[in-house]
């Protein structure tokens, strides 16, 4: 009698790759044969820790699975009250990464003070750059939280330096390096050259401080991935920091863009942001902008909103804030529909051909995505070319929001 064990191995693996981690763990309990089949899949993603490094190291019980690891999370680097510990742990993680020769994705999340911001990120990527798999990295998520001087978690940099181990001091550099830097210094770091997906985030713990702008901008992790980058997410503390973080170079292969400023600083609106998106990512098909409702998305009632999106000829889907008019009311539905019609079929004469592959755009009312009472006005292009819209509660479309970092 034939059983599941008689299925070809590639069929087994095809099925197992569709299962959740919980289901895989349950499956592994069936027998030793099932466990041996599942273990490489269970360890495709690994949260790195000192214990994990020992287990995958030479003579460790998991050493035979080290080549199965494809994604590594550098964990436990976000203690707000012990920056020295975060730095030392980052060094140990970097030194252990050679154990995983087939890694293609890295996720790094750190908490630092301003003085250690540039030195730590620089030290991490210089360490990574000498590893054999570095040139094959396809995905990087880099998140940095910065405690500014008035934060309750801020620590004097000299005290942090004194708490570092000798190896940690060598890793991060001497106190002379702990100075304010200009954002152009990021270009000196050997960023990966073949990234396909990037998520970069720099947040600080206080309100916007103009003199600290270097610490509010994101890291140009994708600096060298001009021809390979396809998906990008940029999260910043302020709208102006997002404007600065957007590249001025051309990335023609990017087709998914997600921009997420935490709050408005009153110095930059939607139009400059989209002007840079159009210039840097002209092939964008999916566009999402998470923005507080009071971030300069106000228009006179006679204006046509978001006209600059017509300059993205491959745009298919968008999710953007529902704009306000000068009376702080939401722009009427019909004006939104009229605007979208101009994206799809510009007025004649026009130098634009229109968005031939456009499907729909969601205008989101409210600044918090998780609140169910915040509605979405979806404007749809039907197969016959007709444009119309409908009000949807967020619950009906929340499953369509693809979590970028998962």
Residue pairs with C-beta under 8 A, 6 or more apart in sequence:
4 12
5 33
9 37
12 37
13 37
13 41
16 24
16 27
16 37
16 38
16 41
17 41
19 27
21 42
24 38
24 41
24 42
25 38
25 42
27 34
27 38
28 34
28 35
28 38
28 39
28 42
29 35
39 65
39 68
40 65
40 68
41 68
43 62
43 65
43 68
43 69
44 68
44 69
44 70
44 71
45 69
45 70
45 71
45 72
45 73
46 52
46 56
46 69
46 71
46 72
46 73
46 100
47 73
47 75
48 72
48 73
48 74
48 75
48 93
48 96
48 97
49 75
49 76
50 92
52 62
52 96
53 92
53 93
53 96
53 99
54 60
55 61
55 62
55 63
56 62
56 63
56 65
56 66
56 69
56 96
56 99
56 100
57 63
57 96
57 99
66 99
66 100
66 101
67 100
67 101
67 102
68 102
69 100
69 102
69 103
70 102
70 103
70 104
70 105
71 103
71 104
71 105
71 106
71 107
71 139
72 97
72 100
72 103
72 105
72 106
72 107
73 106
73 107
74 90
74 93
74 94
74 106
74 107
74 108
74 109
74 124
75 93
76 89
77 86
77 89
77 90
77 93
77 108
77 109
77 110
77 111
78 86
78 109
78 110
78 111
78 145
79 85
79 86
79 111
80 111
80 145
80 147
80 153
81 153
81 155
82 163
83 111
83 112
83 113
83 116
83 147
83 155
83 160
84 160
84 161
84 163
84 164
84 168
85 163
86 110
86 111
86 112
86 120
87 112
87 116
87 120
87 160
87 164
87 168
87 171
87 172
88 164
88 165
88 167
88 168
88 171
90 110
90 120
90 123
90 124
90 171
91 123
91 127
91 167
91 168
91 171
91 172
94 123
94 124
94 127
94 128
94 171
95 127
97 103
97 127
97 128
97 131
98 131
98 132
100 133
101 132
101 133
102 133
103 133
103 137
104 133
104 136
104 137
104 138
104 139
105 137
105 138
105 139
105 140
106 128
106 137
106 139
106 140
106 141
107 140
107 141
107 405
108 124
108 140
108 141
108 142
108 143
109 141
109 142
109 143
109 144
109 145
110 120
110 121
110 143
110 144
110 145
111 144
111 145
111 147
111 153
112 120
112 144
112 145
112 146
112 147
113 146
113 147
113 148
113 154
113 155
113 157
113 160
114 146
114 147
114 148
114 149
114 180
114 212
114 215
115 157
115 160
115 178
115 179
116 157
116 160
116 172
116 178
117 144
117 146
117 215
118 181
118 185
118 186
119 172
119 173
119 177
119 178
120 172
121 142
121 144
121 189
121 219
122 188
122 189
123 171
123 172
123 173
125 189
125 190
125 191
126 189
126 190
127 171
128 134
129 190
134 192
135 192
135 193
135 194
136 194
137 192
137 194
137 195
138 194
138 195
138 196
138 197
139 195
139 196
139 197
139 198
140 192
140 195
140 197
140 198
140 199
140 200
140 221
141 198
141 199
141 200
141 405
142 198
142 199
142 200
142 201
142 219
142 221
143 199
143 200
143 201
143 202
143 203
143 235
144 201
144 202
144 203
144 219
145 203
145 204
145 205
146 202
146 203
146 204
146 205
146 215
147 153
147 154
147 155
147 204
147 205
148 154
148 204
148 205
148 206
148 209
148 212
148 215
150 206
151 205
151 206
153 205
157 175
157 178
158 175
161 169
161 175
161 178
164 172
180 214
181 214
182 214
183 214
183 217
183 244
186 219
186 220
186 223
187 220
187 223
191 220
191 221
191 222
191 223
191 224
191 225
192 221
192 224
192 225
193 224
193 225
193 228
194 225
194 228
195 221
195 222
195 225
195 228
195 229
196 225
196 228
196 229
196 230
196 231
197 229
197 230
197 231
197 232
198 221
198 222
198 225
198 229
198 231
198 232
198 233
199 232
199 233
199 235
199 404
199 405
200 218
200 219
200 221
200 222
200 233
200 234
200 235
200 245
201 218
201 234
201 235
201 236
202 215
202 216
202 217
202 218
202 219
202 235
202 236
202 237
202 241
202 245
203 235
203 236
203 237
203 262
204 212
204 215
204 216
204 237
208 216
208 237
208 238
208 240
208 263
208 265
213 240
213 241
213 244
216 236
216 237
216 238
216 240
216 241
216 244
217 236
217 241
217 244
217 245
218 234
218 235
218 236
218 241
218 245
220 247
222 229
222 232
222 247
222 251
225 251
226 249
226 250
226 251
226 252
227 252
227 253
228 253
229 251
229 253
229 254
230 253
230 254
230 255
230 256
231 254
231 255
231 256
231 404
232 251
232 254
232 256
232 257
232 258
232 281
233 257
233 258
233 259
233 260
233 404
233 405
234 242
234 245
234 246
234 258
234 259
234 260
235 260
235 261
235 262
236 242
236 245
236 260
236 261
236 262
237 261
237 262
237 263
238 261
238 262
238 263
238 264
238 265
238 267
239 261
239 263
239 264
239 265
239 267
239 268
239 269
239 273
239 291
239 295
239 296
240 265
240 267
240 268
241 261
241 265
242 259
242 260
242 261
242 268
242 273
243 268
243 272
243 273
243 276
246 259
246 273
246 276
246 277
246 280
247 276
247 280
248 276
248 279
248 280
249 280
250 279
250 280
250 282
251 280
251 281
252 282
252 283
253 283
254 280
254 281
254 283
254 284
255 283
255 284
255 285
255 286
255 314
256 284
256 285
256 286
256 287
257 277
257 281
257 284
257 286
257 287
257 288
258 287
258 288
258 290
258 404
259 273
259 277
259 288
259 289
259 290
259 291
260 289
260 290
261 290
261 291
261 292
261 295
263 292
263 295
264 291
264 292
264 294
264 295
264 296
266 296
268 296
269 295
269 296
269 297
270 289
270 291
270 295
270 296
270 297
270 306
270 321
270 323
271 308
273 289
274 306
274 308
274 309
275 308
277 284
277 287
277 312
278 308
278 311
278 312
281 312
282 311
282 312
282 313
282 314
283 314
284 312
284 314
284 315
285 314
285 315
285 316
285 317
285 357
286 316
286 317
286 318
287 309
287 312
287 315
287 317
287 318
287 319
287 320
288 318
288 319
288 320
289 319
289 320
289 321
290 369
291 297
291 320
291 321
291 367
292 321
292 367
293 321
293 322
293 324
293 365
293 366
293 367
294 367
295 321
297 321
297 323
297 324
298 323
298 324
298 325
298 326
298 328
299 305
299 323
299 324
299 325
299 326
299 331
300 325
300 326
301 325
301 326
301 331
301 332
301 335
304 335
304 338
304 339
304 342
305 323
305 331
305 335
305 336
305 339
306 320
306 323
306 339
307 339
307 342
307 343
309 315
309 318
309 343
309 355
309 361
310 342
310 343
310 346
310 352
310 354
310 355
311 352
312 355
313 352
313 353
313 354
313 355
313 356
314 355
314 357
315 343
315 355
315 357
315 358
316 357
316 358
316 359
317 359
317 360
317 361
318 361
318 362
319 361
319 362
319 364
319 401
320 361
320 362
320 363
320 364
321 363
321 364
322 330
322 331
322 336
322 363
322 364
322 365
322 377
323 330
323 331
323 363
324 330
324 331
325 331
330 365
333 377
333 389
336 363
336 377
336 379
336 389
337 379
337 387
337 388
337 389
340 358
340 361
340 379
340 381
340 387
341 387
343 354
343 355
343 358
344 354
344 355
344 358
344 381
344 385
344 387
345 354
346 352
346 353
346 354
358 381
359 380
359 381
360 378
360 379
360 380
360 381
361 378
361 379
362 376
362 377
362 378
362 392
362 397
363 376
363 377
363 378
363 379
364 374
364 376
364 394
365 374
365 375
365 376
365 377
366 373
366 374
366 375
368 374
369 394
369 398
369 401
371 394
372 393
372 394
372 395
373 393
374 394
375 391
375 392
375 393
375 394
376 391
376 392
376 393
376 394
376 397
377 389
377 390
377 391
377 392
378 389
378 390
378 391
378 392
378 397
379 387
379 388
379 389
380 387
380 388
380 389
380 390
381 387
382 388
